[in-house]
């Protein structure tokens, strides 16, 4: 569920997930989680084991996830994006 995934990333939880649907929008391999191909059970298990056994990596990915989420998806950022879209559309309509 993309909403749950976004909540986890925003909360600084490193994620192990299949790269399907909107997953790659929120999770970037090696930046804020582990992304495996769909159906790659071995990859999922390896990612889980990696995060369970490497506290430094788990903390790094979690911290990066929270920062990345704030930079790209936080309300203030989304408002700025929408303002630019509206300004562009209004400018095109006036031409």
PADREN-887850 format. One record per atom (N, C-alpha, C): residue number from 1; residue in one letter; atom name; y, z, x. Coordinates in pm, whole numbers. Last residue first. Layout:
N
R	NUM	A	CA	Y	Z	X .
...
This chain:
95
R	95	X	N	3339	-2277	-184 .
R	95	X	CA	3362	-2404	-111 .
R	95	X	C	3358	-2523	-200 .
R	94	X	N	3262	-2061	-329 .
R	94	X	CA	3404	-2093	-327 .
R	94	X	C	3435	-2224	-259 .
R	93	X	N	2994	-2045	-273 .
R	93	X	CA	3033	-2081	-409 .
R	93	X	C	3179	-2122	-415 .
R	92	X	N	2996	-1958	-10 .
R	92	X	CA	2944	-2091	-40 .
R	92	X	C	2988	-2137	-179 .
R	91	X	N	3101	-1701	-45 .
R	91	X	CA	3174	-1798	35 .
R	91	X	C	3129	-1939	8 .
R	90	X	N	2896	-1585	-190 .
R	90	X	CA	3027	-1598	-251 .
R	90	X	C	3113	-1700	-176 .
R	89	X	N	2694	-1592	7 .
R	89	X	CA	2679	-1663	-121 .
R	89	X	C	2812	-1686	-191 .
R	88	X	N	2806	-1428	206 .
R	88	X	CA	2773	-1568	235 .
R	88	X	C	2761	-1648	106 .
R	87	X	N	2829	-1187	66 .
R	87	X	CA	2949	-1251	122 .
R	87	X	C	2924	-1398	151 .
R	86	X	N	2557	-1137	12 .
R	86	X	CA	2652	-1159	-97 .
R	86	X	C	2777	-1230	-48 .
R	85	X	N	2463	-1105	277 .
R	85	X	CA	2407	-1209	190 .
R	85	X	C	2505	-1241	78 .
R	84	X	N	2612	-883	362 .
R	84	X	CA	2626	-1012	432 .
R	84	X	C	2574	-1127	347 .
R	83	X	N	2514	-690	182 .
R	83	X	CA	2656	-726	183 .
R	83	X	C	2678	-861	249 .
R	82	X	N	2245	-675	261 .
R	82	X	CA	2280	-728	129 .
R	82	X	C	2428	-769	121 .
R	81	X	N	2279	-557	516 .
R	81	X	CA	2214	-688	503 .
R	81	X	C	2252	-751	369 .
R	80	X	N	2394	-312	445 .
R	80	X	CA	2466	-406	532 .
R	80	X	C	2410	-547	520 .
R	79	X	N	2184	-200	299 .
R	79	X	CA	2312	-227	232 .
R	79	X	C	2392	-328	314 .
R	78	X	N	1995	-170	501 .
R	78	X	CA	1968	-262	391 .
R	78	X	C	2096	-297	316 .
R	77	X	N	2118	27	657 .
R	77	X	CA	2091	-105	714 .
R	77	X	C	2069	-208	604 .
R	76	X	N	2119	241	477 .
R	76	X	CA	2244	189	532 .
R	76	X	C	2228	50	590 .
R	75	X	N	1840	279	433 .
R	75	X	CA	1930	235	326 .
R	75	X	C	2059	175	381 .
R	74	X	N	1627	139	692 .
R	74	X	CA	1698	251	629 .
R	74	X	C	1801	196	529 .
R	73	X	N	1505	-70	833 .
R	73	X	CA	1476	-54	690 .
R	73	X	C	1551	59	620 .
R	72	X	N	1578	-90	1108 .
R	72	X	CA	1553	-209	1028 .
R	72	X	C	1551	-188	877 .
R	71	X	N	1630	160	1221 .
R	71	X	CA	1710	45	1262 .
R	71	X	C	1696	-73	1167 .
R	70	X	N	1434	323	1105 .
R	70	X	CA	1576	351	1081 .
R	70	X	C	1662	230	1112 .
R	69	X	N	1203	200	1215 .
R	69	X	CA	1224	203	1070 .
R	69	X	C	1373	225	1039 .
R	68	X	N	1238	257	1486 .
R	68	X	CA	1235	117	1440 .
R	68	X	C	1263	110	1290 .
R	67	X	N	1219	537	1487 .
R	67	X	CA	1344	470	1530 .
R	67	X	C	1351	327	1479 .
R	66	X	N	955	573	1394 .
R	66	X	CA	1068	631	1322 .
R	66	X	C	1199	563	1358 .
R	65	X	N	813	435	1595 .
R	65	X	CA	805	394	1455 .
R	65	X	C	922	445	1374 .
R	64	X	N	866	583	1823 .
R	64	X	CA	917	446	1814 .
R	64	X	C	916	397	1670 .
R	63	X	N	723	815	1757 .
R	63	X	CA	868	821	1777 .
R	63	X	C	930	683	1764 .
R	62	X	N	459	711	1744 .
R	62	X	CA	521	776	1629 .
R	62	X	C	672	779	1639 .
R	61	X	N	419	619	2005 .
R	61	X	CA	416	525	1893 .
R	61	X	C	482	583	1769 .
R	60	X	N	440	868	2143 .
R	60	X	CA	529	756	2175 .
R	60	X	C	537	658	2058 .
R	59	X	N	230	1019	2032 .
R	59	X	CA	369	1065	2019 .
R	59	X	C	468	951	2042 .
R	58	X	N	11	861	2110 .
R	58	X	CA	32	893	1969 .
R	58	X	C	177	935	1946 .
R	57	X	N	33	870	2386 .
R	57	X	CA	46	742	2316 .
R	57	X	C	77	764	2168 .
R	56	X	N	-12	1145	2426 .
R	56	X	CA	111	1082	2470 .
R	56	X	C	137	950	2399 .
R	55	X	N	-274	1183	2326 .
R	55	X	CA	-159	1246	2260 .
R	55	X	C	-27	1182	2299 .
R	54	X	N	-540	1018	2282 .
R	54	X	CA	-426	1003	2372 .
R	54	X	C	-300	1056	2305 .
R	53	X	N	-733	1043	2085 .
R	53	X	CA	-760	1100	2217 .
R	53	X	C	-643	1093	2314 .
R	52	X	N	-640	920	1856 .
R	52	X	CA	-692	1057	1847 .
R	52	X	C	-707	1123	1984 .
R	51	X	N	-573	665	1943 .
R	51	X	CA	-467	756	1900 .
R	51	X	C	-514	901	1890 .
R	50	X	N	-831	569	2014 .
R	50	X	CA	-720	568	2110 .
R	50	X	C	-612	668	2070 .
R	49	X	N	-966	589	1771 .
R	49	X	CA	-1010	670	1885 .
R	49	X	C	-898	681	1987 .
R	48	X	N	-823	394	1625 .
R	48	X	CA	-826	533	1582 .
R	48	X	C	-864	626	1697 .
R	47	X	N	-882	164	1777 .
R	47	X	CA	-744	209	1759 .
R	47	X	C	-737	354	1718 .
R	46	X	N	-1160	150	1747 .
R	46	X	CA	-1102	166	1881 .
R	46	X	C	-959	216	1872 .
R	45	X	N	-1175	110	1470 .
R	45	X	CA	-1234	231	1529 .
R	45	X	C	-1172	256	1666 .
R	44	X	N	-1051	-143	1455 .
R	44	X	CA	-997	-27	1382 .
R	44	X	C	-1046	104	1442 .
R	43	X	N	-1224	-298	1612 .
R	43	X	CA	-1084	-280	1651 .
R	43	X	C	-1020	-161	1582 .
R	42	X	N	-1455	-283	1456 .
R	42	X	CA	-1458	-233	1594 .
R	42	X	C	-1316	-207	1643 .
R	41	X	N	-1373	-414	1225 .
R	41	X	CA	-1407	-272	1219 .
R	41	X	C	-1405	-211	1358 .
R	40	X	N	-1193	-646	1128 .
R	40	X	CA	-1231	-605	1264 .
R	40	X	C	-1254	-454	1267 .
R	39	X	N	-1091	-727	886 .
R	39	X	CA	-1235	-717	900 .
R	39	X	C	-1284	-672	1036 .
R	38	X	N	-805	-870	1021 .
R	38	X	CA	-875	-833	899 .
R	38	X	C	-1026	-834	923 .
R	37	X	N	-718	-740	1344 .
R	37	X	CA	-742	-852	1253 .
R	37	X	C	-820	-802	1131 .
R	36	X	N	-501	-457	1386 .
R	36	X	CA	-626	-529	1407 .
R	36	X	C	-635	-646	1310 .
R	35	X	N	-253	-273	1543 .
R	35	X	CA	-280	-372	1439 .
R	35	X	C	-405	-451	1478 .
R	34	X	N	-120	40	1591 .
R	34	X	CA	-226	-51	1634 .
R	34	X	C	-256	-144	1517 .
R	33	X	N	226	132	1644 .
R	33	X	CA	91	147	1592 .
R	33	X	C	-4	48	1654 .
R	32	X	N	471	70	1740 .
R	32	X	CA	463	186	1651 .
R	32	X	C	325	203	1589 .
R	31	X	N	403	-97	1960 .
R	31	X	CA	538	-46	1943 .
R	31	X	C	535	79	1857 .
R	30	X	N	143	-187	1958 .
R	30	X	CA	194	-129	2081 .
R	30	X	C	336	-75	2072 .
R	29	X	N	211	-401	1694 .
R	29	X	CA	112	-359	1792 .
R	29	X	C	179	-308	1920 .
R	28	X	N	409	-289	1441 .
R	28	X	CA	405	-382	1553 .
R	28	X	C	312	-324	1658 .
R	27	X	N	444	-257	1099 .
R	27	X	CA	369	-210	1216 .
R	27	X	C	363	-321	1321 .
R	26	X	N	596	-386	902 .
R	26	X	CA	621	-246	934 .
R	26	X	C	557	-200	1064 .
R	25	X	N	508	-643	892 .
R	25	X	CA	651	-620	873 .
R	25	X	C	688	-479	918 .
R	24	X	N	238	-630	901 .
R	24	X	CA	307	-668	1025 .
R	24	X	C	460	-657	1013 .
R	23	X	N	182	-566	628 .
R	23	X	CA	157	-470	735 .
R	23	X	C	239	-504	859 .
R	22	X	N	193	-727	408 .
R	22	X	CA	320	-684	467 .
R	22	X	C	304	-589	585 .
R	21	X	N	-109	-893	467 .
R	21	X	CA	3	-869	376 .
R	21	X	C	129	-832	451 .
R	20	X	N	-266	-752	761 .
R	20	X	CA	-266	-835	640 .
R	20	X	C	-144	-801	554 .
R	19	X	N	-385	-630	1006 .
R	19	X	CA	-262	-708	997 .
R	19	X	C	-261	-804	881 .
R	18	X	N	-504	-304	945 .
R	18	X	CA	-534	-447	952 .
R	18	X	C	-403	-524	931 .
R	17	X	N	-392	-20	1142 .
R	17	X	CA	-407	-98	1019 .
R	17	X	C	-451	-240	1049 .
R	16	X	N	-273	283	1231 .
R	16	X	CA	-379	189	1267 .
R	16	X	C	-409	113	1139 .
R	15	X	N	41	426	1318 .
R	15	X	CA	-47	366	1218 .
R	15	X	C	-152	278	1285 .
R	14	X	N	210	734	1377 .
R	14	X	CA	157	607	1428 .
R	14	X	C	48	556	1335 .
R	13	X	N	470	865	1194 .
R	13	X	CA	324	868	1204 .
R	13	X	C	277	734	1261 .
R	12	X	N	739	889	1132 .
R	12	X	CA	697	901	1271 .
R	12	X	C	547	914	1290 .
R	11	X	N	823	835	879 .
R	11	X	CA	799	974	914 .
R	11	X	C	749	995	1055 .
R	10	X	N	820	560	872 .
R	10	X	CA	949	629	869 .
R	10	X	C	936	774	912 .
R	9	X	N	541	523	861 .
R	9	X	CA	617	475	976 .
R	9	X	C	752	548	984 .
R	8	X	N	487	638	608 .
R	8	X	CA	424	690	729 .
R	8	X	C	504	650	853 .
R	7	X	N	641	476	437 .
R	7	X	CA	664	621	444 .
R	7	X	C	607	680	571 .
R	6	X	N	519	227	478 .
R	6	X	CA	659	246	516 .
R	6	X	C	692	394	528 .
R	5	X	N	269	287	365 .
R	5	X	CA	279	246	505 .
R	5	X	C	421	268	555 .
R	4	X	N	342	331	101 .
R	4	X	CA	282	440	179 .
R	4	X	C	293	411	327 .
R	3	X	N	432	72	41 .
R	3	X	CA	522	186	28 .
R	3	X	C	469	304	109 .
R	2	X	N	209	-101	79 .
R	2	X	CA	327	-110	166 .
R	2	X	C	420	11	157 .
R	1	X	N	-118	0	84 .
R	1	X	CA	0	0	0 .
R	1	X	C	125	0	89 .
